[in-house]
Amino acid sequence: MISEAQRVARPPRGSHAPGEFWFYNYWGFNALGTIYTRLTRENIFQAFDKRIPRPIGMQDFQPESDGHFYEHPVSLHPTYATFLSA
């Protein structure tokens, strides 16, 4: 969920041409996570672990402790926070 300061700073949708301005918005990522989990019936953090960290040899990622869902009262799409080390 965005803070009030972020909400105030956000420019009106369509006020800039594509590619000329950037403002972080994770809603699309959250919606995609909801679609993925509903279609595959997989835990998104387990699926991520199976497809990226394990195949490339990441040692510190643990899906049970490094992946967190954050529910929002204004959206049916939770945030899929993933904590990774470099």
Summary of the structure (lengths in Angstrom):
residues: 86
radius of gyration: 15.8
end to end distance: 25.5
largest distance: 43.4
contacts: 161
relative contact order: 0.17
helix: 42%
strand: 16%
